[in-house]
Amino acid sequence: MVSTAVALTAVVLTVLTVTAFGLLAARGRVRSVEDYISARDSAGPGTLTATIIASMMGVWILFSPAEAGAAFGGLPAILGYAIGSAVPLLLFIPVGTRIRAIVPAGHSLTEFAYARFGTGMYLFVLVVSVFYMFIFLAAEMTGIAGALSLVIGIPQWQTALLVGGFVLIYTAYGGLVASIVTDTVQTLVLLPLLALGFGGAVLALGGTGEIHAAAIATDAPLLDPTFGPGLKFGVYVAFAILGANMLNQGMWQRVYAANGESSLRWGFGVAAVVVVPMILLAGLFGIAAAALGLTDSGGASIAFFLVLESAFPSWVTLAVVVLAVLLVMSSADTMFNAIASVVTADLARLLDQPTQRSLWVGGRALTGIVGIGAIVIGSQGYSVLELFLTADLLAAGIFVPFLAGLYSERLSGAGAIVSSLGGLVVGVAYFPLLRGPVASIPRLGPLLPAPEFLPAFVGATVVSTGGTILAIALWDADVDLSSVDRDIRSLDEPVADGGPNGGENQ
Amino acid sequence: MTPSVMAVFGLAIGPTGFSVLVWGAILVVVLVFIFIVRALILDTQRT
């Protein structure tokens, strides 16, 4: 096993190297608030593919897919996870092209929600999107703090502070520019590390034949692609991931960062291709853990690390530690900047003639607040799974009406809200995690269906989709989509790089 | 866990299929890495 001192040194070196890259890359390239939150038309196919992979693949891939493989139904559960993660990326190809056509000067999904639907839907999208992104961020901090505590014994608060603090430094300084450059470097290290680490791990476990034989002997359905509970999990998790990712501002930022439609297609398309094997490989460790009997007394959520502890040579452990740090940094910087950009873009609209200085200070202050909040929560070791699923459910209920606004001139703000509420009512009625408070409403309890995740997520999506179709068919809001972006202003008046002073004369 | 009908009839994924799945996944990761490096080099040459 790797000593704590060696592993800690590897963590510190990784964190410092990425931070140095971020700071150097942003130097001289962040000339305005526009650059800070949108990096518009700056990323070619290679950069865009790398930044999308890095943004989406957080340290969660070392926890959730393995847990799905070990406890929620083996191979079909993992496949559902993998395909569910790829679908939103593929969907962003047509949707992203549409976003760039309808709101070419836009910055955020909430900006579009306000311009297209008005205040009600804007508030809906704002709350769900920021809630989801903050939970994602807190889960990443919790995940890395828990992982390093488990593997090399670093106290959780130290990891959260170290990793979160340094990501905060380069993201607050360089915004999206720094995030995209560090994402690129992180992906270039992360992919070979993943291939080597997982390949080495399979060999350390005796090869695929050994793992397969152990799984068949222990629990054959783990490797059955048609295993019922696994299929159910696979389907609902796919719906959960789809809705949440379509409301992920980090992805919307990267739609605008693409330097053309070709880059957008290649970036999102190739990222979709690679997330499938990445999640599949991570998930197979859950099957390996279950096959080796490591999850018999619980601990499915850390199945990957149980296998790591039990069988791996120290170089694989060290590779996984560096991999975990890179995974969390690459998605945390995306979320820091994504949340800050949502609010900064809205500030530009809400404030009366804001100066570059006020937007600049606002953007950085918000990055700091979000970062500190995530560090504090991440150091506590809370279970954030329930919050994650709740955020996913809310997103599943509203993403279809929201995106329909990009295509339909007939859909009104009221129609979108009613459709979303319809989806949420069905979703909440089935949702096991909200059963307690919902059932306590007088006379409602006996009317509720049996709680289950599958009908909750599928129901929320299908009913909101049906409601949207109905609203489009019955009413005509007669919205002119070509003028949706008329009130969206560019934020590209120059400021001094790295500070707000240059904006004082605006 | 209760075994599904397919598993009972021995249709769970076999050792060869499992091996293809694992090493195939690793190969795809490597290929995407090569794609990104190549695309980054082309990006740099264009600018």
Interface residues (C-beta under 8 A of the other chain):
Chain A: G44 P45 G46 T47 T49 A50 I53 G73 L75 T184 T187 L188 L191 P192 L194 A195 F198 G199 V202 T208 G209 I211 H212 A213 I216 D219 A220 P221 L222 L223 D224 P225 T226 F227 G228 P229 W266 V270 V273 V274 V276 P277 M278 L280 L281 L284
Chain B: M1 T2 P3 S4 V5 M6 A7 L11 A12 I13 G14 P15 F18 S19 L21 V22 W23 G24 A25 I26 V28 V29 V30 V32 F33 F35 I36 V37 R38 A39 L40 I41 L42 D43 R46
